[in-house]
Amino acid sequence: MTTLSLGTLVRNATAVFSGCYGAVTRQAEQAGCSRQTVYDHARQVEQRLQPAAPARPPVEAPVPAPVAALDEPTRRRVAVTAFAMGISTRQIEDLLRILLPEDGPDHSTIARWVADEAKKAQPVLEALDAACLPRVRTLALDEIFFGGGRPWSASNRRA
C-alpha cells in the first residue's frame, strides 16, 4: 500500500475540480494511483474544507403539563356531569386517567358516585316528572326499545 503525500492529495483533488478533459487520467498516471483514488481524494479534500456545521441550539426538554389538582368533590362532580351527558363510566374513567394519571378513579367508583347522586336527585326528579306528565304530548323512545335498530331508517338496514 502506497502512502501519498499531502501535495499529491491536493493535486489529485485539483485535477478533479479543474474540469479539464483528461486531467484526472494524467494526474492518476503521475501519482501512480487509479482514477478512482484520485476521485476519492477529491471527495476527502472537499469534506475537510466544508465549513463546520453550525452549533445546534440545545434541545429544550419538554416541560410536563401541570397535573390537574382535582379534589374529591370536583372529581365526583365531573364524573356525574359527564355521565349525565351520556358518557359511559368506562369512558369517564379513561378521561380522568388522562387528567389524573396516578390516581384516577376506576369505573366502578364512578358508577357508585353516579348512583349516590341519582339517589339524592330522585325526589326532585319525581316532583318534576309529576309536574311535567300532563304536558307531555309526544314521547320519543330511543332505538334500544325496538331491539337496537331502526327498521324504518334507510341508513340502518339490517343485513
DSSP file with accessible surface (Angstrom, degrees, kcal/mol):
  #  RESIDUE AA STRUCTURE BP1 BP2  ACC     N-H-->O    O-->H-N    N-H-->O    O-->H-N    TCO  KAPPA ALPHA  PHI   PSI    X-CA   Y-CA   Z-CA
    1    1 A M              0   0  232      0, 0.0     2,-0.4     0, 0.0     0, 0.0   0.000 360.0 360.0 360.0 126.1    0.0    0.0    0.0
    2    2 A T        -     0   0  121      1,-0.0     2,-0.5     0, 0.0     0, 0.0  -0.729 360.0-143.4 -93.1 134.4    1.5    3.3   -1.1
    3    3 A T        -     0   0  132     -2,-0.4     2,-0.3     0, 0.0    -1,-0.0  -0.854  16.7-148.6 -97.1 127.0    1.1    6.4    1.1
    4    4 A L        -     0   0   49     -2,-0.5    27,-0.0     1,-0.1     2,-0.0  -0.711  15.4-116.1 -96.0 148.5    0.6    9.6   -0.8
    5    5 A S     >  -     0   0   66     -2,-0.3     4,-2.2     1,-0.1     5,-0.1  -0.272  27.6-108.0 -76.1 166.1    1.9   13.0    0.3
    6    6 A L  H  > S+     0   0  125      1,-0.2     4,-2.5     2,-0.2     5,-0.2   0.888 120.5  56.4 -61.5 -37.5   -0.4   15.9    1.2
    7    7 A G  H  > S+     0   0   31      1,-0.2     4,-2.6     2,-0.2    -1,-0.2   0.910 107.2  48.1 -61.7 -40.6    0.7   17.6   -2.0
    8    8 A T  H  > S+     0   0   19      2,-0.2     4,-2.7     1,-0.2    -1,-0.2   0.906 109.5  53.2 -66.8 -40.9   -0.3   14.6   -4.1
    9    9 A L  H  X S+     0   0   21     -4,-2.2     4,-2.1     1,-0.2    -2,-0.2   0.935 112.0  44.7 -58.1 -45.3   -3.7   14.5   -2.4
   10   10 A V  H  X S+     0   0   70     -4,-2.5     4,-2.7     1,-0.2    -2,-0.2   0.903 112.3  51.5 -68.5 -41.0   -4.3   18.2   -3.1
   11   11 A R  H  X S+     0   0  128     -4,-2.6     4,-2.3     2,-0.2    -1,-0.2   0.897 108.4  52.4 -63.1 -39.8   -3.1   17.8   -6.8
   12   12 A N  H  X S+     0   0    0     -4,-2.7     4,-1.8     2,-0.2    -2,-0.2   0.937 111.4  46.3 -59.3 -45.9   -5.5   14.9   -7.2
   13   13 A A  H  X S+     0   0    4     -4,-2.1     4,-2.7     1,-0.2    -2,-0.2   0.908 110.5  53.6 -63.4 -39.6   -8.4   17.0   -5.9
   14   14 A T  H  X S+     0   0   85     -4,-2.7     4,-1.6     1,-0.2    -1,-0.2   0.900 105.7  53.5 -63.0 -38.5   -7.3   19.9   -8.2
   15   15 A A  H  X S+     0   0   12     -4,-2.3     4,-0.7     1,-0.2     5,-0.3   0.912 111.7  45.3 -63.2 -39.9   -7.4   17.6  -11.2
   16   16 A V  H >< S+     0   0   33     -4,-1.8     3,-0.7     1,-0.2    -2,-0.2   0.942 116.3  44.1 -68.6 -45.6  -10.9   16.6  -10.4
   17   17 A F  H 3< S+     0   0  113     -4,-2.7    -1,-0.2     1,-0.2    -2,-0.2   0.666  98.7  73.3 -77.8 -12.6  -12.2   20.1   -9.7
   18   18 A S  H 3< S-     0   0   61     -4,-1.6    -1,-0.2    -5,-0.2    -2,-0.2   0.842  85.9-148.2 -69.9 -32.7  -10.5   21.6  -12.7
   19   19 A G    <<  +     0   0   69     -4,-0.7     2,-0.3    -3,-0.7    -3,-0.1   0.545  42.9 147.7  79.1   4.6  -12.9   20.1  -15.1
   20   20 A C    >   -     0   0   79     -5,-0.3     3,-1.8     1,-0.1     4,-0.4  -0.567  57.1-104.7 -76.8 138.5  -10.3   19.7  -17.9
   21   21 A Y  T 3  S+     0   0  227      1,-0.3    -1,-0.1    -2,-0.3     0, 0.0  -0.390 103.3   6.9 -64.0 128.3  -10.7   16.8  -20.1
   22   22 A G  T 3> S+     0   0   23     -2,-0.1     4,-2.4     1,-0.0    -1,-0.3   0.396  92.8 117.3  83.9  -4.3   -8.1   14.1  -19.3
   23   23 A A  H <> S+     0   0   12     -3,-1.8     4,-2.4     1,-0.2     5,-0.2   0.903  75.3  49.3 -65.6 -38.9   -6.8   15.9  -16.2
   24   24 A V  H  > S+     0   0   14     -4,-0.4     4,-2.5    -9,-0.3    -1,-0.2   0.935 112.1  48.0 -66.9 -43.9   -7.9   13.0  -13.8
   25   25 A T  H  > S+     0   0   54      2,-0.2     4,-2.2     1,-0.2    -2,-0.2   0.937 113.2  47.6 -63.1 -45.7   -6.2   10.4  -16.0
   26   26 A R  H  X S+     0   0  129     -4,-2.4     4,-2.5     1,-0.2    -1,-0.2   0.927 113.0  48.2 -61.6 -43.4   -2.9   12.4  -16.3
   27   27 A Q  H  X S+     0   0   20     -4,-2.4     4,-2.6     1,-0.2     5,-0.2   0.900 109.4  52.9 -66.2 -39.4   -2.8   13.0  -12.5
   28   28 A A  H  X>S+     0   0    5     -4,-2.5     5,-2.3     2,-0.2     4,-1.2   0.911 111.0  47.3 -61.9 -40.6   -3.5    9.3  -11.8
   29   29 A E  H  <5S+     0   0  145     -4,-2.2    -2,-0.2     1,-0.2    -1,-0.2   0.922 113.9  47.0 -66.0 -43.4   -0.6    8.3  -14.0
   30   30 A Q  H  <5S+     0   0  151     -4,-2.5    -2,-0.2     1,-0.2    -1,-0.2   0.886 116.7  43.1 -66.1 -38.5    1.7   10.9  -12.4
   31   31 A A  H  <5S-     0   0   23     -4,-2.6    -1,-0.2    -5,-0.2    -2,-0.2   0.630 108.3-124.4 -82.6 -16.2    0.7   10.0   -8.9
   32   32 A G  T  <5S+     0   0   65     -4,-1.2     2,-0.3     1,-0.3    -3,-0.2   0.884  72.6 106.4  74.8  39.0    0.9    6.2   -9.6
   33   33 A C  S   <S-     0   0   30     -5,-2.3    -1,-0.3    -6,-0.2    -2,-0.1  -0.836  72.9 -85.4-137.9 177.3   -2.6    5.5   -8.5
   34   34 A S     >  -     0   0   62     -2,-0.3     4,-1.6     1,-0.1     5,-0.1  -0.381  34.0-115.1 -83.6 162.9   -6.0    4.7  -10.0
   35   35 A R  H  > S+     0   0  126      1,-0.2     4,-2.2     2,-0.2     5,-0.2   0.880 117.8  58.3 -63.1 -36.5   -8.5    7.3  -11.3
   36   36 A Q  H  > S+     0   0  106      1,-0.2     4,-2.6     2,-0.2    -1,-0.2   0.901 103.5  52.4 -61.3 -38.1  -10.9    6.1   -8.5
   37   37 A T  H  > S+     0   0   41      2,-0.2     4,-2.7     1,-0.2    -1,-0.2   0.908 106.5  53.1 -63.5 -39.1   -8.3    7.0   -5.9
   38   38 A V  H  X S+     0   0    0     -4,-1.6     4,-2.0     1,-0.2    -2,-0.2   0.934 111.4  45.9 -61.5 -44.4   -8.0   10.5   -7.5
   39   39 A Y  H  X S+     0   0   87     -4,-2.2     4,-2.2     2,-0.2    -2,-0.2   0.898 111.2  52.6 -65.7 -39.1  -11.8   10.9   -7.1
   40   40 A D  H  X S+     0   0   51     -4,-2.6     4,-2.3     1,-0.2    -2,-0.2   0.916 108.9  50.0 -61.7 -41.5  -11.7    9.6   -3.5
   41   41 A H  H  X S+     0   0   24     -4,-2.7     4,-2.6     1,-0.2     5,-0.2   0.895 108.6  52.4 -64.7 -38.6   -9.0   12.1   -2.6
   42   42 A A  H  X S+     0   0    2     -4,-2.0     4,-2.6     1,-0.2    -1,-0.2   0.923 109.6  49.3 -61.9 -42.6  -11.1   14.9   -4.1
   43   43 A R  H  X S+     0   0  121     -4,-2.2     4,-2.4     2,-0.2    -2,-0.2   0.918 111.2  49.7 -63.3 -41.5  -14.1   13.8   -2.0
   44   44 A Q  H  X S+     0   0   77     -4,-2.3     4,-2.2     2,-0.2    -2,-0.2   0.925 112.0  47.2 -63.7 -43.9  -11.9   13.8    1.1
   45   45 A V  H  X S+     0   0   22     -4,-2.6     4,-1.8     1,-0.2    -1,-0.2   0.925 111.6  51.2 -63.8 -42.7  -10.5   17.2    0.5
   46   46 A E  H  X S+     0   0   94     -4,-2.6     4,-0.7    -5,-0.2    -2,-0.2   0.922 110.0  49.3 -61.5 -42.2  -13.9   18.6   -0.2
   47   47 A Q  H >< S+     0   0  129     -4,-2.4     3,-0.7     1,-0.2    -1,-0.2   0.898 110.9  49.9 -64.6 -39.5  -15.3   17.1    3.0
   48   48 A R  H 3< S+     0   0  179     -4,-2.2    -1,-0.2     1,-0.2    -2,-0.2   0.801 109.9  51.2 -69.7 -27.6  -12.4   18.6    5.0
   49   49 A L  H 3< S+     0   0  137     -4,-1.8    -1,-0.2    -5,-0.2    -2,-0.2   0.532  83.6 111.0 -87.7  -7.2  -12.9   22.0    3.5
   50   50 A Q  S << S-     0   0  113     -3,-0.7     3,-0.1    -4,-0.7    -3,-0.0  -0.430  79.4-106.4 -64.8 139.9  -16.6   22.1    4.3
   51   51 A P        -     0   0  110      0, 0.0    -1,-0.1     0, 0.0    -2,-0.1  -0.358  43.9 -93.1 -64.6 150.6  -17.5   24.7    7.0
   52   52 A A        -     0   0   95      1,-0.1     3,-0.1    -3,-0.1    -3,-0.0  -0.328  47.3 -99.8 -63.4 142.4  -18.3   23.3   10.3
   53   53 A A        -     0   0   87      1,-0.1    -1,-0.1    -3,-0.1     3,-0.1  -0.387  46.8 -99.9 -62.1 138.2  -22.0   22.7   10.9
   54   54 A P        -     0   0  116      0, 0.0     2,-0.2     0, 0.0    -1,-0.1  -0.335  45.2 -97.9 -60.4 144.1  -23.5   25.5   12.9
   55   55 A A        -     0   0   98     -3,-0.1    -3,-0.0     1,-0.1     0, 0.0  -0.430  39.3-125.7 -64.5 130.4  -23.9   24.6   16.5
   56   56 A R        -     0   0  228     -2,-0.2     3,-0.1     1,-0.1    -1,-0.1  -0.547  25.1-108.6 -76.3 142.4  -27.4   23.5   17.2
   57   57 A P        -     0   0  105      0, 0.0    -1,-0.1     0, 0.0     3,-0.1  -0.409  49.5 -89.3 -65.1 148.0  -29.2   25.2   20.0
   58   58 A P        -     0   0  119      0, 0.0     2,-0.4     0, 0.0    -3,-0.0  -0.335  43.9-111.9 -61.6 138.4  -29.6   22.9   22.9
   59   59 A V        -     0   0  141     -3,-0.1     2,-0.4     1,-0.1    -3,-0.0  -0.608  30.1-131.4 -73.8 125.3  -32.8   20.9   22.8
   60   60 A E        -     0   0  176     -2,-0.4    -1,-0.1     1,-0.1     3,-0.0  -0.633  19.1-120.5 -79.8 132.8  -35.1   22.1   25.4
   61   61 A A        -     0   0   84     -2,-0.4     2,-0.1     1,-0.1    -1,-0.1  -0.530  36.9-103.3 -69.5 135.0  -36.6   19.3   27.5
   62   62 A P        -     0   0  121      0, 0.0    -1,-0.1     0, 0.0    -3,-0.0  -0.405  31.7-126.8 -63.2 134.8  -40.4   19.3   27.2
   63   63 A V        -     0   0  130     -2,-0.1    -3,-0.0     1,-0.1     2,-0.0  -0.720  27.7-118.7 -82.1 122.5  -42.0   20.7   30.3
   64   64 A P        -     0   0  114      0, 0.0     3,-0.1     0, 0.0    -1,-0.1  -0.366  32.0-104.9 -64.1 142.4  -44.5   18.3   31.6
   65   65 A A        -     0   0   82      1,-0.1     2,-0.1    -2,-0.0     3,-0.0  -0.384  43.8 -97.1 -64.4 142.5  -48.0   19.6   31.6
   66   66 A P        -     0   0  126      0, 0.0     2,-0.3     0, 0.0    -1,-0.1  -0.396  39.4-118.1 -63.7 135.2  -49.1   20.5   35.1
   67   67 A V        -     0   0  103      1,-0.1     2,-0.1    -3,-0.1    33,-0.1  -0.612  31.6-111.1 -75.9 130.9  -51.2   17.8   36.6
   68   68 A A        -     0   0   37     31,-0.8     2,-1.1    -2,-0.3    -1,-0.1  -0.415  21.4-141.4 -64.4 133.0  -54.7   18.9   37.4
   69   69 A A        +     0   0  103     -2,-0.1     2,-0.6    31,-0.0    -1,-0.1  -0.798  30.2 172.4 -98.4  91.9  -55.3   19.1   41.1
   70   70 A L        -     0   0   38     -2,-1.1     2,-0.0    29,-0.1    -2,-0.0  -0.903  20.0-148.2-105.4 119.2  -58.9   17.8   41.4
   71   71 A D     >  -     0   0   90     -2,-0.6     4,-2.4     1,-0.1     5,-0.2  -0.266  34.7 -93.8 -76.8 171.4  -60.1   17.3   44.8
   72   72 A E  H  > S+     0   0   91      1,-0.2     4,-2.5     2,-0.2     5,-0.2   0.915 123.0  49.2 -57.5 -46.8  -62.7   14.5   45.6
   73   73 A P  H  > S+     0   0   82      0, 0.0     4,-2.5     0, 0.0    -1,-0.2   0.899 112.0  49.6 -63.1 -35.9  -65.8   16.6   45.3
   74   74 A T  H  > S+     0   0   32      2,-0.2     4,-2.7     1,-0.2    -2,-0.2   0.910 109.9  50.9 -68.2 -41.3  -64.6   18.1   41.9
   75   75 A R  H  X S+     0   0   33     -4,-2.4     4,-2.6     1,-0.2    -1,-0.2   0.925 111.7  47.9 -59.6 -44.8  -63.9   14.6   40.6
   76   76 A R  H  X S+     0   0   59     -4,-2.5     4,-2.8    -5,-0.2     5,-0.3   0.923 111.7  49.5 -62.4 -43.7  -67.3   13.4   41.6
   77   77 A R  H  X S+     0   0  158     -4,-2.5     4,-2.5    -5,-0.2     5,-0.2   0.917 112.2  47.9 -63.3 -43.3  -69.0   16.4   40.0
   78   78 A V  H  X S+     0   0   56     -4,-2.7     4,-2.6     2,-0.2     5,-0.2   0.937 114.1  47.1 -61.9 -46.0  -67.0   15.9   36.7
   79   79 A A  H  X S+     0   0    0     -4,-2.6     4,-2.4    -5,-0.2    -2,-0.2   0.933 114.6  44.9 -63.3 -46.0  -67.9   12.2   36.7
   80   80 A V  H  X S+     0   0   34     -4,-2.8     4,-2.4     2,-0.2    -1,-0.2   0.915 114.3  49.1 -67.6 -41.0  -71.6   12.7   37.4
   81   81 A T  H  X S+     0   0   67     -4,-2.5     4,-1.4    -5,-0.3    -1,-0.2   0.930 111.6  49.1 -64.2 -42.8  -71.9   15.5   34.9
   82   82 A A  H  <>S+     0   0   13     -4,-2.6     5,-2.2    -5,-0.2     4,-0.2   0.912 110.7  50.6 -63.6 -40.2  -70.2   13.5   32.2
   83   83 A F  H ><5S+     0   0   93     -4,-2.4     3,-1.8     1,-0.2    -1,-0.2   0.917 107.6  53.1 -64.1 -40.0  -72.5   10.5   32.9
   84   84 A A  H 3<5S+     0   0   86     -4,-2.4    -1,-0.2     1,-0.3    -2,-0.2   0.798 103.7  57.9 -64.8 -26.2  -75.5   12.8   32.6
   85   85 A M  T 3<5S-     0   0  144     -4,-1.4    -1,-0.3    -3,-0.2    -2,-0.2   0.488 128.3 -98.2 -80.9  -5.0  -74.2   13.9   29.3
   86   86 A G  T < 5S+     0   0   65     -3,-1.8     2,-0.4     1,-0.3    -3,-0.2   0.550  76.4 140.2 102.4   9.6  -74.3   10.3   28.1
   87   87 A I      < -     0   0   49     -5,-2.2    -1,-0.3     1,-0.1    -2,-0.1  -0.709  51.6-120.3 -87.6 135.9  -70.6    9.3   28.5
   88   88 A S     >  -     0   0   52     -2,-0.4     4,-2.6     1,-0.1     5,-0.2  -0.251  20.4-111.8 -72.6 162.8  -70.2    5.8   29.9
   89   89 A T  H  > S+     0   0   28      1,-0.2     4,-2.4     2,-0.2     5,-0.1   0.869 118.9  52.2 -64.5 -34.5  -68.4    5.1   33.1
   90   90 A R  H  > S+     0   0  145      2,-0.2     4,-2.2     1,-0.2    -1,-0.2   0.889 110.2  48.0 -69.0 -37.8  -65.5    3.4   31.3
   91   91 A Q  H  > S+     0   0  103      2,-0.2     4,-2.4     1,-0.2    -2,-0.2   0.905 111.3  50.5 -67.8 -38.9  -65.1    6.5   29.0
   92   92 A I  H  X S+     0   0    2     -4,-2.6     4,-2.8     2,-0.2     5,-0.2   0.919 108.5  53.1 -63.7 -40.9  -65.2    8.7   32.1
   93   93 A E  H  X S+     0   0   30     -4,-2.4     4,-2.1     1,-0.2    -2,-0.2   0.937 108.9  49.3 -58.5 -45.4  -62.5    6.5   33.6
   94   94 A D  H  X S+     0   0  102     -4,-2.2     4,-1.1     1,-0.2    -1,-0.2   0.915 112.1  48.2 -60.6 -43.2  -60.3    6.9   30.5
   95   95 A L  H  X S+     0   0   90     -4,-2.4     4,-1.8     1,-0.2     3,-0.4   0.922 111.8  48.0 -65.0 -43.5  -60.8   10.7   30.6
   96   96 A L  H  X S+     0   0    2     -4,-2.8     4,-3.2     1,-0.2    -1,-0.2   0.829 105.7  59.3 -68.8 -28.3  -60.0   11.0   34.3
   97   97 A R  H  < S+     0   0   96     -4,-2.1    -1,-0.2    -5,-0.2    -2,-0.2   0.808 104.6  51.6 -68.4 -27.6  -56.9    8.8   33.8
   98   98 A I  H  < S+     0   0  130     -4,-1.1    -2,-0.2    -3,-0.4    -1,-0.2   0.925 117.2  37.7 -70.7 -44.3  -55.7   11.4   31.3
   99   99 A L  H  < S+     0   0   81     -4,-1.8   -31,-0.8     1,-0.3    -2,-0.2   0.856 132.3  27.7 -74.1 -35.4  -56.2   14.2   33.8
  100  100 A L     X  +     0   0    2     -4,-3.2     4,-1.0    -5,-0.2    -1,-0.3  -0.697  68.9 172.0-127.9  76.8  -55.1   12.2   36.8
  101  101 A P  T  4 S+     0   0   68      0, 0.0    -1,-0.1     0, 0.0     3,-0.1   0.824  78.3  41.2 -61.6 -30.4  -52.6    9.6   35.6
  102  102 A E  T  4 S+     0   0  172      1,-0.1    -5,-0.1     0, 0.0    -2,-0.1   0.860 130.8  15.1 -87.2 -37.2  -51.6    8.4   39.0
  103  103 A D  T  4 S+     0   0   88     -7,-0.1    -1,-0.1    -6,-0.1    -6,-0.1  -0.118  75.1 148.3-138.1  43.2  -54.8    8.3   41.0
  104  104 A G     <  -     0   0    8     -4,-1.0    -7,-0.1    -3,-0.1   -11,-0.1  -0.530  51.6-108.7 -75.1 144.1  -57.8    8.5   38.6
  105  105 A P        -     0   0   15      0, 0.0    -9,-0.1     0, 0.0     2,-0.1  -0.348  30.0-118.8 -71.6 154.6  -60.8    6.6   39.9
  106  106 A D     >  -     0   0   57      1,-0.1     4,-2.1   -10,-0.1     3,-0.3  -0.392  31.1 -99.4 -87.9 171.6  -61.9    3.3   38.2
  107  107 A H  H  > S+     0   0   51      1,-0.2     4,-2.6     2,-0.2     5,-0.2   0.811 120.4  56.8 -66.4 -28.6  -65.3    2.8   36.5
  108  108 A S  H  > S+     0   0   54      2,-0.2     4,-2.0     1,-0.2    -1,-0.2   0.904 108.0  47.9 -69.8 -36.6  -66.8    1.0   39.5
  109  109 A T  H  > S+     0   0   29     -3,-0.3     4,-2.4     2,-0.2    -2,-0.2   0.924 112.1  50.0 -65.3 -42.0  -66.1    4.0   41.8
  110  110 A I  H  X S+     0   0    0     -4,-2.1     4,-2.5     1,-0.2    -2,-0.2   0.928 109.3  51.1 -62.5 -42.7  -67.5    6.3   39.1
  111  111 A A  H  X S+     0   0   43     -4,-2.6     4,-2.5     1,-0.2    -1,-0.2   0.888 109.1  51.3 -62.8 -37.0  -70.7    4.2   38.9
  112  112 A R  H  X S+     0   0  131     -4,-2.0     4,-2.5     2,-0.2    -1,-0.2   0.921 109.4  50.0 -66.0 -41.8  -71.0    4.3   42.7
  113  113 A W  H  X S+     0   0    9     -4,-2.4     4,-2.3     2,-0.2    -2,-0.2   0.922 111.5  48.6 -59.8 -45.7  -70.7    8.1   42.6
  114  114 A V  H  X S+     0   0   20     -4,-2.5     4,-2.4     1,-0.2    -2,-0.2   0.925 111.3  49.6 -62.2 -43.5  -73.4    8.3   39.9
  115  115 A A  H  X S+     0   0   47     -4,-2.5     4,-2.1     1,-0.2    -2,-0.2   0.909 109.9  51.6 -63.3 -40.4  -75.7    6.0   41.9
  116  116 A D  H  X S+     0   0   56     -4,-2.5     4,-1.8     1,-0.2    -1,-0.2   0.928 112.4  45.0 -61.1 -45.2  -75.2    8.1   45.0
  117  117 A E  H  X S+     0   0   58     -4,-2.3     4,-1.9     1,-0.2    -1,-0.2   0.849 109.5  56.1 -68.8 -33.5  -76.1   11.3   43.2
  118  118 A A  H  X S+     0   0   56     -4,-2.4     4,-1.1     2,-0.2    -1,-0.2   0.898 106.1  50.8 -64.9 -39.5  -79.1    9.6   41.5
  119  119 A K  H  < S+     0   0  147     -4,-2.1     3,-0.4     1,-0.2    -2,-0.2   0.905 110.5  49.6 -62.6 -40.5  -80.5    8.7   44.9
  120  120 A K  H  < S+     0   0  137     -4,-1.8     4,-0.4     1,-0.2    -1,-0.2   0.859 113.9  45.6 -65.4 -35.4  -80.1   12.3   46.0
  121  121 A A  H  X S+     0   0   36     -4,-1.9     4,-2.8     1,-0.2     5,-0.3   0.622  87.8  92.0 -84.2 -11.9  -81.8   13.6   42.9
  122  122 A Q  H  X S+     0   0  100     -4,-1.1     4,-2.7    -3,-0.4     5,-0.2   0.899  84.6  48.2 -55.9 -46.9  -84.7   11.1   43.0
  123  123 A P  H  > S+     0   0   80      0, 0.0     4,-2.0     0, 0.0    -1,-0.2   0.920 114.5  47.0 -62.5 -38.4  -87.2   13.2   45.0
  124  124 A V  H  > S+     0   0   92     -4,-0.4     4,-2.4    -3,-0.2    -2,-0.2   0.927 113.1  48.4 -67.1 -42.9  -86.6   16.2   42.8
  125  125 A L  H  X S+     0   0   90     -4,-2.8     4,-2.8     1,-0.2    -1,-0.2   0.881 109.3  53.0 -66.8 -36.3  -86.9   14.2   39.6
  126  126 A E  H  X S+     0   0  111     -4,-2.7     4,-2.4    -5,-0.3    -1,-0.2   0.917 110.3  48.0 -63.7 -40.5  -90.2   12.6   40.8
  127  127 A A  H  X S+     0   0   63     -4,-2.0     4,-2.1    -5,-0.2    -2,-0.2   0.917 113.1  47.9 -66.3 -40.9  -91.6   16.0   41.5
  128  128 A L  H  X S+     0   0   94     -4,-2.4     4,-2.3     2,-0.2     5,-0.2   0.910 110.8  51.2 -65.5 -42.1  -90.6   17.2   38.1
  129  129 A D  H  X S+     0   0  108     -4,-2.8     4,-2.4     1,-0.2    -2,-0.2   0.932 110.4  49.0 -60.1 -44.7  -92.0   14.1   36.4
  130  130 A A  H  < S+     0   0   70     -4,-2.4    -1,-0.2     1,-0.2    -2,-0.2   0.897 114.0  46.0 -63.6 -37.7  -95.3   14.6   38.1
  131  131 A A  H  < S+     0   0   62     -4,-2.1    -1,-0.2     1,-0.2    -2,-0.2   0.843 118.7  41.0 -73.8 -32.2  -95.4   18.3   37.1
  132  132 A C  H >X S+     0   0   67     -4,-2.3     3,-1.5    -5,-0.2     4,-0.7   0.748  92.7  83.2 -88.7 -25.3  -94.4   17.6   33.5
  133  133 A L  G >< S+     0   0  128     -4,-2.4     3,-1.2     1,-0.3    -1,-0.2   0.873  88.5  52.0 -52.6 -44.8  -96.5   14.5   32.8
  134  134 A P  G 34 S+     0   0  110      0, 0.0    -1,-0.3     0, 0.0    -2,-0.1   0.776 109.7  51.9 -64.8 -20.8  -99.8   16.3   32.0
  135  135 A R  G <4 S+     0   0  208     -3,-1.5     2,-0.4    -4,-0.2    -2,-0.2   0.555  80.7 109.4 -91.7  -8.8  -97.9   18.5   29.5
  136  136 A V    <<  +     0   0   79     -3,-1.2     3,-0.1    -4,-0.7    -3,-0.0  -0.553  29.9 159.7 -72.4 124.7  -96.3   15.6   27.5
  137  137 A R        +     0   0  235     -2,-0.4     2,-0.4     1,-0.3    -1,-0.2   0.645  65.2  35.5-113.9 -30.7  -97.8   15.3   24.1
  138  138 A T        -     0   0  126      2,-0.0     2,-0.5     0, 0.0    -1,-0.3  -0.997  64.1-162.3-130.5 133.7  -95.2   13.5   22.2
  139  139 A L        -     0   0  132     -2,-0.4     2,-0.7    -3,-0.1    -3,-0.0  -0.960   4.7-159.8-117.1 122.3  -92.9   10.8   23.5
  140  140 A A        -     0   0   95     -2,-0.5     2,-0.3     0, 0.0    -2,-0.0  -0.901  11.5-159.1-104.4 110.2  -89.7    9.9   21.6
  141  141 A L        -     0   0   92     -2,-0.7     2,-0.1     1,-0.1    -2,-0.0  -0.641  19.0-115.7 -88.1 148.9  -88.4    6.5   22.5
  142  142 A D    >   -     0   0   77     -2,-0.3     3,-1.8     1,-0.1     4,-0.2  -0.367  28.1-107.8 -78.3 159.9  -84.8    5.5   21.9
  143  143 A E  G > >S+     0   0   56      1,-0.3     3,-1.8     2,-0.2     5,-1.6   0.718 111.1  76.6 -64.9 -17.5  -84.0    2.7   19.5
  144  144 A I  G > 5S+     0   0  115      1,-0.3     3,-1.0     3,-0.2    -1,-0.3   0.807  87.4  60.5 -64.9 -22.8  -83.0    0.4   22.3
  145  145 A F  G < 5S+     0   0  133     -3,-1.8    -1,-0.3     1,-0.2    -2,-0.2   0.620 103.1  52.9 -76.3 -11.2  -86.7   -0.1   23.0
  146  146 A F  G X 5S-     0   0  103     -3,-1.8     3,-0.6    -4,-0.2    -1,-0.2  -0.048 132.0 -81.6-114.4  27.8  -87.0   -1.5   19.4
  147  147 A G  T < 5S-     0   0   65     -3,-1.0    -3,-0.2     1,-0.2    -2,-0.1   0.688  78.1 -66.9  86.7  15.9  -84.3   -4.2   19.6
  148  148 A G  T 3 <S+     0   0   51     -5,-1.6     2,-0.3     1,-0.2    -1,-0.2   0.398 111.8  78.0  91.7  -6.5  -81.3   -2.0   18.9
  149  149 A G  S <  S-     0   0    4     -3,-0.6    -1,-0.2    -6,-0.4     3,-0.1  -0.844  72.1-127.5-131.0 170.1  -82.0   -1.0   15.3
  150  150 A R    >   -     0   0  103      6,-0.4     3,-1.8    -2,-0.3     6,-0.3  -0.821  21.6-176.5-116.4  90.8  -84.2    1.4   13.4
  151  151 A P  T 3  S+     0   0   97      0, 0.0    -1,-0.1     0, 0.0     7,-0.1   0.770  83.5  54.7 -62.8 -20.8  -86.0   -0.8   10.8
  152  152 A W  T 3  S+     0   0  164     -3,-0.1     2,-0.5     5,-0.0     5,-0.1   0.582  89.7  92.2 -87.3  -7.9  -87.7    2.3    9.3
  153  153 A S    X   -     0   0   25     -3,-1.8     3,-1.1     3,-0.2    -3,-0.1  -0.726  63.8-153.3 -92.9 129.4  -84.3    4.1    8.7
  154  154 A A  G >  S+     0   0   71     -2,-0.5     3,-0.5     1,-0.2    -1,-0.1   0.776  95.6  58.1 -68.8 -25.2  -82.7    3.7    5.4
  155  155 A S  G 3  S+     0   0  115      1,-0.2    -1,-0.2    -3,-0.0    -2,-0.0   0.560 106.7  48.6 -83.4  -5.2  -79.3    4.3    6.9
  156  156 A N  G <  S+     0   0   70     -3,-1.1    -6,-0.4    -6,-0.3     2,-0.3  -0.418  73.4 159.5-132.4  58.2  -79.6    1.4    9.4
  157  157 A R    <   -     0   0  195     -3,-0.5     2,-0.3    -5,-0.1    -3,-0.1  -0.619  38.8-124.5 -82.4 140.6  -80.7   -1.6    7.4
  158  158 A R              0   0  166     -2,-0.3    -1,-0.1    -7,-0.1    -2,-0.0  -0.633 360.0 360.0 -83.8 141.6  -80.2   -5.0    8.8
  159  159 A A              0   0  152     -2,-0.3    -1,-0.1     0, 0.0     0, 0.0  -0.306 360.0 360.0 -74.6 360.0  -78.3   -7.4    6.6
